[in-house]
Amino acid sequence: MAELTYEQLRHKTLAELRDMAKGSEHEAVQGYTQMNKEHLAVALAKALGIQHEHHSVVGIDKSSIKARIRELKTQRAAAIEAHDHAQLKTVRRTIHRLKRQIHKATV
């Protein structure tokens, strides 16, 4: 069988995953007929030795952006307390833009 990735396992149907588990003697897939798709995909990945790939952020300083977001959250709380809707909107939009910046740099 060709080398599978965790993403490829997740995109298979439950029936396909159960067929794959049927041929495996690994203890992780014992009781595969009772597992739902998410649990079965994780168990098969473990049985096949497939590592789940984590995403990483490239090209920006994520920790400084996260620190800025934490500062903005305190400003947001203050704006809510003061009922300052204009300031609240500005802070929320800034937080949103910073989160999108992190999201776009994630690979």
Beta strands, then each sheet from edge to edge (+ up, - down):
end
